[in-house]
Amino acid sequence: MSQIAFSVRMDAGLKEEFSAMCEAFGMPVSTAINLFAKAVVREHRIPFEIRADVPNSETQRVIELAEAGKELNGPFSSVADLRKSLDA
């Protein structure tokens, strides 16, 4: 099997971290990339879930406020009181 060079552009910090992780696993970066490529070909998909699970800035602000116990509403004594608060 012939081999060719393959160039990948990535952030310098990511490259450093990735290289360090590969070293910790006891493999060169090229082996890790080959493992990824073989998994894609074998499974006909990216072999991990790709998703955006980082909250947006508004959600993050609300999470921080809730964790700090600030700007909390309730408890409510009735559904009507809850609805009034939600409509406000």
C-alpha positions in Angstrom: 0.0 0.0 0.0 1.5 3.3 -1.0 1.3 6.3 1.4 1.0 9.9 0.7 1.5 13.1 2.7 -1.7 14.7 4.0 -1.7 18.3 5.3 -4.3 19.6 7.9 -4.7 23.2 9.0 -5.6 23.7 12.7 -5.2 26.2 15.5 -1.7 26.0 17.0 -3.0 25.5 20.5 -5.3 22.6 19.4 -2.3 21.0 17.6 -0.2 21.2 20.8 -3.0 19.7 22.9 -3.8 17.0 20.3 -0.1 16.1 20.0 0.2 15.8 23.8 -2.9 13.6 24.0 -1.6 11.3 21.2 1.7 11.1 23.0 -0.1 10.1 26.2 -1.9 7.4 24.2 1.5 6.2 23.0 0.9 6.9 19.3 2.0 9.5 16.8 -0.4 12.1 15.5 -0.4 10.3 12.1 -1.7 7.1 13.7 -4.5 8.9 15.4 -5.6 10.6 12.2 -5.4 7.2 10.3 -7.5 5.6 13.0 -10.1 8.4 12.5 -10.1 8.0 8.7 -10.4 4.2 9.0 -13.4 4.5 11.3 -15.1 7.0 8.9 -14.6 4.6 6.0 -15.7 1.5 8.0 -18.8 3.1 9.6 -19.7 5.4 6.7 -20.2 8.3 9.2 -18.2 10.5 11.6 -17.6 8.1 14.5 -18.8 10.5 17.2 -21.7 12.8 17.8 -21.3 16.3 16.6 -23.5 18.8 18.5 -23.5 22.2 20.0 -24.1 21.6 23.7 -22.7 24.9 24.9 -25.5 27.1 26.1 -25.9 30.5 24.3 -25.1 33.6 26.2 -28.6 34.3 27.5 -29.0 30.7 28.8 -25.6 30.9 30.4 -26.5 34.1 32.1 -29.7 32.6 33.5 -27.8 29.5 34.7 -25.3 31.7 36.5 -28.0 33.7 38.2 -29.9 30.6 39.3 -26.7 29.0 40.6 -26.1 32.2 42.6 -29.7 32.2 43.9 -30.4 35.5 42.2 -33.5 36.7 40.3 -35.4 33.5 41.1 -39.2 33.5 40.9 -41.5 31.4 43.0 -42.5 29.2 44.6 -46.0 30.0 43.5 -49.1 29.3 45.5 -51.2 28.8 42.4 -51.0 28.2 38.6 -52.5 31.6 38.2 -49.6 33.2 40.1 -47.1 31.3 38.0 -48.8 32.5 34.8 -48.8 36.1 36.0 -45.0 35.8 36.6 -44.4 34.2 33.2 -46.5 36.9 31.4 -44.6 39.7 33.2 
